């Protein structure tokens, strides 16, 4: 019996080392004799630098170097961090002010790096940082998510970074003009801090004239190109590695200042240099997520069918453009803007603004949770205002199953879908019929109970192409080299499982290799729920090449024609031959025959199209009106992920995504004061969801296999968060509606809910 089988729920093989403390994170692999780096950061949100004297710090005990922007420039290092710049709706380019890796002339948010101190020990580096003389002329801070206010960048009048438009604005206006009803809602999406279990960290070293950077990230290739450009190096002189990574969620997908400074610190000291963030430092310097306000408008005909949809959002970019920052609430928002509904006219206007706060960028889902949240809150609001059942209102407007493939109003080509079937399964799984009895029981206990639905769809993002290499090793094992990067999702299990399924090679004889730009020349990394579809797609292509190559080789060994050799997922066979080798046995025959060309296979393949996971999330909450405490007491997920490789791992991904969604909806809240100071910079003040904040999560799959890849799969990494936000928020409003409330925004913290209840 094979250790792994298709669609089997197999436990993660990597968990043995993780749970026994054998994981190899960046802080575990730092070279011997590495010096310690500490980043001196701005204590103010907006100021001109009038003095920066690091002389005493350089002279302090144990200090090896202190680097400032001036030092980097003198060393020939380019200060600016790269960022994607999008077009404005008038065709001009959006604002692109330089974001220096160390502040130059001005600081624009609390936590912005000003200097890096390198010393023999972390304690010495910290002590020396206290000796830095930093004087400044404080400037008024702009912290409101709105245009205007004190100017942050001369390149961005009124602090407008981007004014983006998407869709046929005139067609939408015409549809609204002819509509029977026009509904309009303002919907807030609160700011969150990612708080990955492992904070960011990195070390840099120079080995034989080559730069090596190891960091906890989501793929080595983007930062490799960035480092080569910043240091004027040929890319073959740069090696980037990603060891085990304790959570990324989009926040670790982009360059950060520390990764660009560390190589110069290592070059200046002649030593490897390490840096690890602590938790408060992470809260001050890691990219935040979400933080937007949307006005959603629906145009309906007399039969309550949606004719057009229009969204105007204002989103916060923070002090600078982070790498993907401009694209999150603009381009990525549009991918699923119209969701699962059969609406031909949609328009988005998105205005991004700079504020004196830390940058905002990708966070699990990156634009799609935000878009679905706006849409599904608007659908619920509209159903209430129209006096309709929210489930029936969605069914009325769903894209019919017979319209697939379907080109959405955003131009996305949905390959397959049967949303009514999935919703019907969800209605049964969540026992919607029994909700009235559960509500009555809650009322008897003095609680308000509500039920909320979100029907989401996700667009898989990132590079649709990927590479793989399969080696047959001297010791009778195989290795698979992948271009994605696990941040804890279980890639080692899934990708070895899939290769085992397709080749018959026992999974425990397959070595998994990732995250080294020297060993894997090119990859797309992890993000956008791309990994399972793109990586297994190219693995399937590689297996096809391997089968054909070995069939031709074995034909000579078997004394038959190549077309007579067949592979049955475990062994090669041919009529009339007693030779029935496995792949590993065939590789040994090839090695003995001197056929080294059969021992390494490299392949690159591109998905024919993207896949679109979708499904229904149903949340039930109880609210204690005396205290405002809101609890998610029942949660049901019915997903269409297409065909699954490992159902247990898919369910685990959903659980994690739902937990992050519940956290944002119920407990998490970022607060800056009017001067730009972050008031929620520790777990004493920022409430991460705990185990007792989460219910048991019922998970069911109702698959409609994708036609966009040969395996029929759909990505699942971010789907849990995409569906959770609106499901919980709609449930909270349903509970509050018993007290006459008609509008309510996240987060539903006790103080906010108590105020809502006592202000009506």
Residue, then its C-alpha position, 0 to 999 in steps of 0.5 A: x500500500x502506498x504511504x500517500x494516495x490521491x485525496x487522502x487526508x495524510x498528516x503533515x510530515x514536517x510537523x514532527x520536526x516542528x513540534x519537537x523543536x527541530x525546525x530551522x528558522x532564520x534565527x536557528x541557522x545564523x553563522x558562527x561569529x555573527x554580529x548583532x544588528x539593532x535598528x534605531x527607529x524614529x520616535x516621532x511620526x513626522x519631522x525634519x531631521x536637524x541632527x543625527x550624531x552617531x559618534x558616541x554610538x560608534x565609540x561604545x563598547x563592542x560596537x563594530x559599525x553604525x550605518x546611516x543613509x549617508x554611509x550607505x550612499x557613500x558605499x554606493x548602495x541605492x537607498x530606495x526600496x522598489x514598489x509597483x506603481x500603477x496608473x491613475x484613472x486619467x492615465x498619468x502615473x501614480x505618485x512614486x516618492x522614494x522610500x529610503x531604507x534609512x531615513x534621509x532628511x525627514x522621518x514620516x512614521x513612528x518606527x521608520x529606520x534611521x540607523x543600524x547599530x552593529x555590535x558583538x552582542x544585542x545588548x551592546x547594540x541596544x545600549x549604543x543606540x541609546x547614545x545616538x543624538x537624534x534631534x528634529x523639528x516636529x511637523x504636524x502629522x496626517x493620520x486620517x484616512x482621507x486626502x488633505x492634511x499636512x503634506x507628507x510628500x511633495x510628489x503627492x498633493x493633498x497626500x493622494x498617492x493614487x486615484x484609480x479607476x476601473x470599468x465602464x463608468x458611463x455604462x454604470x451611470x446609464x444603468x443607475x439612471x434607468x434603475x428602479x432602486x438605488x441603494x447606497x451604503x458606507x462600509x468600513x474595513x478596519x486596519x490590522x497587524x499581521x503578527x506572524x508567529x515568527x517575527x521578521x529576521x535575516x542575516x547577511x554574509x559575504x562568501x568568496x565575493x558573493x552576497x548571501x542573505x537568509x531571511x524569513x520570507x515568501x520566496x527568494x527571487x524578488x529580493x535577489x533581484x532587488x539586492x543585485x540592483x541596490x548593490x550593483x551586482x550581477x545576479x549570479x553574485x547574489x544568493x538568497x535563501x528562505x529557511x523554515x518560515x513561521x507564517x507570512x500571510x502576505x506581510x513577508x512577501x516584499x522587501x523591507x529596509x533591513x534586508x537592504x542594510x544588512x549586506x552593507x553591515x556585513x561588508x563594513x564589518x567583515x562579519x556575518x550580521x544578524x537582525x531579528x525583530x521583537x514583537x513591538x518592533x514588528x508591530x511598528x515596522x511590519x506592513x499592516x493590512x486592510x484599512x479602507x472605507x468604501x461607499x457601495x452602490x447597487x442599482x436594481x430593477x423592479x424584480x430586485x435583480x442587480x443591474x449595476x454596482x459601483x464602489x468608491x473606496x479610500x484606502x490608507x497606504x501609510x507613509x510610503x508605497x510598500x511593494x504591492x501597496x498601490x495594487x491591493x485596493x485597486x487592481x486586486x480589489x477588482x478581481x472579485x469585485x462583482x463576486x458570484x453575481x450576474x451583473x454586467x456593469x461595475x465600476x471602481x474608483x479607488x483613492x489611496x492616501x499617504x498618512x504618517x503611519x506604517x505602510x499598508x500592503x498585502x494581508x491574507x487575501x490581498x484585496x479580495x477579502x476587502x472586495x468580498x467584504x464590501x459586496x457581501x455586506x452590501x448584499x445583506x444591507x440591501x436584502x434587509x432594506x428590500x424586505x427580502x431573505x438574504x439567502x434568496x436575494x443572493x440566489x436571485x442574482x447568482x450567475x446561473x450554472x449554465x452560463x459558465x464559462x463566464x466573463x465577469x464584469x471585471x474581465x475574469x473568466x470563471x471557468x466553472x461554478x454551481x453556486x446554488x448547489x453549494x449554497x443549498x449544501x451549506x443551508x443543510x450543513x449549518x442547520x439553518x432550519x434550526x436557527x430559530x430554536x437556537x435564537x430562542x434559547x439565546x434570548x432565554x439566556x439574555x443573549x442576542x443571537x444572529x446568523x450571517x452568510x457570506x458567499x465568496x469567490x476568490x481569484x488565484x493570483x501570482x505568476x501562473x507559471x512555475x518550475x520544478x526539478x526532479x533528481x534521482x539520487x545515488x542513494x536510491x531516493x528522489x528529490x523535488x525542487x519547487x519554486x513556491x515557498x512554504x510558510x507553514x502550509x504543508x508544502x513538504x507533505x502536499x508536493x511529495x504526496x502529489x509526486x508520489x501519487x503520480x510516480x509511485x515513488x514512496x513519499x518517505x523516499x522523496x526529499x523536498x527542497x525549497x527556498x534557495x536561489x542557488x539550487x532553484x534558479x527561478x520561482x514564483x514564491x508563495x502568495x495569492x493561493x497559487x502554490x498548490x495549483x501552479x506547482x502541481x501543474x508543473x510537476x504533472x508536466x514533468x512526470x509526463x516527460x519522465x514517463x516518456x523518457x523512461x519508456x523509451x529507455x526501458x523499451x531497449x531493456x525490455x526488447x519492445x517498442x517504446x509505444x508498448x511500454x506503459x506506466x500504471x502509476x507504480x511500475x513500467x510494464x510491457x506485454x511479453x516482458x518480465x521486467x516491471x521496474x518502479x521509477x526508482x528501479x528504472x533510475x538505477x538501470x539508467x545510472x548503470x547504463x551511463x544515462x545521466x540525462x535520465x537522472x535530472x528533469x527540469x520543467x517549466x509550465x504555465x496554467x492554462x487559466x486561473x481557478x476560482x474557489x468559492x463557497x458559503x460561510x455561515x456564522x452565528x454569534x451571541x452578544x451579551x447586551x450587558x457587556x457588549x461581549x460578542x462570541x462566535x458560537x457556531x461556524x459552518x463552511x461549505x467550499x468548492x475547492x475542486x479536487x483536493x490533494x489532501x483534504x485535511x490540509x485544505x481544512x486546516x488552511x480554512x481553519x487558519x483563515x477563518x481564525x484571522x477573519x474572526x480576529x479582525x471582526x471581533x478582537x483586533x483593532x489598530x489605534x493611532x493617536x492624532x500625533x501618529x503614535x501607535x497605541x496598540x503596539x503590544x499584545x497588552x493593547x492589541x487583542x489577537x484572537x485566542x482559542x476561546x474566541x473561536x468555535x469549532x469550525x464545520x468544514x464540508x466540500x461540495x466540489x465542482x472541479x476546475x477546468x483551468x488545470x489538469x488536476x481540477x484543483x482550486x487554491x484554498x490558502x486565503x479562502x477562509x479569510x475571504x469568507x469569514x469577515x462578512x459572515x461574522x459581521x453580518x451575523x453581528x448585525x443580525x443579532x443587533x437588529x433585534x435592538x433596532x440597529x440597521x448598520x454596524x461595522x467591525x471590529x465588534x469589540x465589547x466597548x464598541x458593541x456596548x456603545x452601539x447598543x446604548x446609543x440607540 
